[in-house]
């Protein structure tokens, strides 16, 4: 049976790994954008980013100075067993890491702005749970939540009769409103359907989908391709310096919704899109998941 201490140690190592890890599909997309970029300033900026990725991985140091607000997607196996309080173990892991690693203290009270100084607070970390029937492990995905992409992400409740063209325009306009602070090229996660309080999670899950994978619904996959093409025609480019690649991918996930509703959420992610996953088995074994 897994103990709280085991969970705490896995949280420390997984969140730390997320801070310096860029996933292979993202690296491939950045390298592709670098090769086809013709603007001298943007091309040099890509070169610096590629070097930054290599150094971060080799030194195991944060790839970005915004070490984020901690979020965890937790898939809980129905046969997984642990002793103690899971969420307290996670909180302790983040607080410990804040002391032992260059994890900047970003968690503040929303009104007084008082800083907790350990990256945990009321309802922080943020947890999203789902169940894995029959599994004897817990899958924990640590997600780095940087500030600027959150600031420009958005949600709109459309009338149910709104045409797809209105949704497309909403997504394109959201990208048009970014500044270089969001660090394009972006991964644009889009959630369509569900309700007001669920569609943003769907959008976040879309943003975390590997870039090579298109939606299994052909109509949704077609929309992803159309939006990516349209966004890359904007010419915003890397770090808003101009260029051919404003987005690396547009990932859309859908949810059935209430008949009178049509919520659409956009989760913008900067190019590095940092997250890491580990599985913890009931016997204490830990497995890193790529």
N, C-alpha and C positions, 0 to 999 in steps of 0.2 A: 504494500500500500504506500502511495506517495505522501510524503510529509510536506508541511508548509515550507520548510527550509529548502526542500528540493525545488519547489515551484519558484521560490525567491531567487535561487541561483540561476535557474533557467531563464527567468525574466531578465536578470542582469545581463546574461550573455547574449540573449536574443535581441534585446533592444540595442545593445552595443553593436552587434553585428549589423543591425538595420541601419545604423548611422553611417557606416562606411561601405555598405554594399550597394552596388548598382547591378541590376539583373542583366544576364547576357543578352536578352532580346533588346533591352534599352541601349546597351553598349553598341550592339549591331546597328540600331537605328541612328544613334549619334554618329557613328563612323560613316554611315551611308550619307547622312546630311552633310558631314564635313567634306566628303569627296565630291559632292555635287555643288557645293557652295562656291560661287564665283566672286562674291564681294570680299575684298581683302580684309576688312576689319572683322566681319562676321567669321571668316575662315580662321583668322588668328584666334578669335574668341573660342571657337570650337576646339582648336588645338590645345588651348589652355585647359578647357574642360576635360578633354581626354587625358591630359597629363595629371590633372587633379584626381581623376578616378583612379589612375594607376598608383599615385602616391597614397591616397586614402586607404586603398586595399592593402598596400605593402606595409604601411605604418599602423594600420588599424586605428585610424583617427577619423573624426567626422568629416564627411565630404562637403558639408555646408555648415556655416556658423549658426544657422537656425536649427538647433537640435530638437525643436518641436514640442508639441503637446502630446503626451503618450495616449495612444489608442490601442485596443486589442480586440481582434476578431478571434473569438473562442469557439471552437467546435468541440463539444463535450461528448465523448463516447458514452453510450448508455451503460457499458460495462467497466468504465474507468472508475477507479477507487482512489480516494485521497483522504487524509485525516487532517482536519483543521479548516480554516477559513481561506478559501481560494483568493478572494479579492484582496484580503489583507496581506496575503503573501505576495501578490503582485505589487501592491502599493509599497511594501517594504523593499521589494526589488528595485523599483524606480528610485525610492529615497536613498537606498544604498549606492546606486550607480551615480546619483547626483553628487555624492561625496568623493567617489573614487575615480571618476572619469570626467573629462571636460564637457559635462552636460549642463548647459547654461540654465539658470532658474527662470523659467518663463511663466509659471502658473501664478496668476494673481486673482484677487477678488474682483468681480466684474465692475463694481461701483467704487469701492475705496482704492482699488489698485494695489492693495497691500500684497506683497509677494510672500508666498509660503516658503520660498528658498530651498525647496526640495522636490519640486516638480510633481507634487501630489496635492490634492485639495478636495473640496466638496464635489463629488461626482467626477473626479479626475483621479486616475485614468478613466477614460471612456471605454466601456465594454459593450461588445455586440456578441450575442450568444446564438448558437444553433446546435442542434443535436445530431450526433452520428450514431444511428441505431446499430447495435451489435459490436461497436468498436471498443477495444479495451485501452484506448489512449485518449489523451486530450491534445488537440492541435491548437497551438497558440501562435497567432500572427501579430507581431509587433509592428505598428504603423506609425511613422513619424508624421506629425501634423504641423507643417510649417505655417507661418502666419499669412503671408501674402496671397498664396493660392486660395486660402479660406476667405480672405477679404473680398476677392473678386468672384467667388463661386456664388450661385444664386438659385432661386426656386421661383416658379410661377405656376399658378393655378389657372389653366386654360379652360374655356368652356368646352364641353364634350364634343361640340360640332366643329371645333377648330381644325383647319386642314393641316396636313403634315408640313406644308410650306411655312406656316406660322411658327411651328416648332423649330424648323431649320433656321429661320430668321432670328429667333430668340437665341439659339446657340451661337450663331455666327456673331451676333451683336455682343454677346457676353465676351467673346474672344477679342472683339474690336476694342472693348473698354479696358483691357489690361494695360499695365505699364511694364517696363523692363524689370520691375521689382518681382514680378511673378516668375521670372526666369524661363521664358520660352527657349526652345520649342516645348510645347505642352503635351501632356497626356490629358485628353478631354474625356472625363467620365460622365455619362448621361444616364439618369434614371427616368423612366417613363412609366407612370401608373402607380398603383398602390394608393396611399393617402398622404396627406401633408407630412405626417410624422414618420413615414417609412420611405418615402421616395429618395430622401437624401442618402440613406444607407444603401439603397440600390445603386445610386450614382457612385458612391464610394467604392462599392464592390466592382462596379464597371471599371473604375480607374485603376484598380489593382489587377485586373485581368491581363495576362501576358499579351504583349503587343501583336504577336503573330496570330493570335486566335481571333477569328471573326465570330459574330453572333451566329448561333445555329439556325436562327430564323432567317431565311433568305431575304425577306423584305427588310428586316432590321439590318442585316449585313450590307445590303445595298445602300441604305441610309447612312451607315457608317462611312462607306466609301465616298458617297456624294459630299458629305460634310467635310471629310478630310481634304478632299480636292478643293472645295470652296474656301476653307480656312487657309490652306497653303497658298491660295491666290491673293490673300490679303497683303503679303509682302512684309509682315511684321518682323519675321525672322528671329534668329537667335539673339536673346537679350534685347529684343526690340531694336536691333541694329540694322534691320532690313535683311532680306534674303528669301531663299526658296522654301525654307521649312519653318513654319510657325507651329505646327503640331506634328508630333511623331505618330499619334494614333487618335482616333475617336472611337471609344468603346461605349456601346449602348447596351444596357440591360433593361428589361421590361418586367412589369408586374401587372397582373389583372387588377382592375380598379372598380370602384363603384360607378354605376351607369352615368350619373350626372357629373362625374369628376374626370379631370385629365391633368394631373400634376406632372410637372417636368422639373427635374433638378439637374444642375450642372456642377460637377466637382472638377475644378481645374487642378491639375498637378504639375509642378515644375518638372523639368526634364529628368531629375534623378529619381523621383518617385520611390522613396526609401521604405522598405519593409523587409522583414525576415520572419521565417516560420520555423517552429520546432514542434516535434511530437514528443509527448511524455507518456510513457507506458505505465501501467499499474505496477509493474515490477521495478520501476525506477529508471529503466532504460530511456535515454534521450537521443533523439534522431533529428539532425538538421535537415530541413526540407528546402530544396532549391525551387 
